[in-house]
């Protein structure tokens, strides 16, 4: 099962790089969401993936059996899902407000919103 998850993570990371290198701000945000999904899958796979038993300690035992998956990465993923959802929501609101103000989602055209430096001419903008 782990090799399948590794291939899925590789595909998600390739799609993430493709989307985040785009000049479209909305595609960048979708790439950011895919990045969090890929990271969650890596954490999930690190805890072990078995169909044998749930990650519970049997009554009367002091430790789980060796063929049980680790529950800590699964708990971390639940926290990461909440954090990535809040980050995605903030980024989408930021993109919407940016589109309202600048009327573009092209990151190259967004540079017009940068302040001009003191020594620059009126037609030239500097990136600093």
Phi, psi and omega in degrees: 000325181297323177297325178294317179295323178297320177294318179297318178297320178298318178294318178297320179292322177296317177295325178297313180298317180299314182289322183285341176272358179287156178277352181274126183294326180291320176297323177300318180294319177295325175296322176297320177294317178296325178298318179292324177294319178296318179296321178297320178294324178295316178297318180298317181291331180292338179277355181092139183235105179230152175258002188295301184212158176288160183282066179237153176268128181294151178300134180089351179265155178258347181212156178288160177290158186291337183267021180259140179288155182282134182274343183295313177299328178293322176292322177296324180294321177300318177293319181294326178296317179296316180294316181292327176294318179293322177295317179296319178297315178299317181294322178293321176294320177298317179295320180295315179294324177296318178295322178296320183281316187259346181058036176203154172244003178282121185293332177291322178284342177288343179296343177295341180277351180288145179290149179280146176282164185293327184267358184277151176287170182294329183270352184247137176244143179253148177255125186230000000 
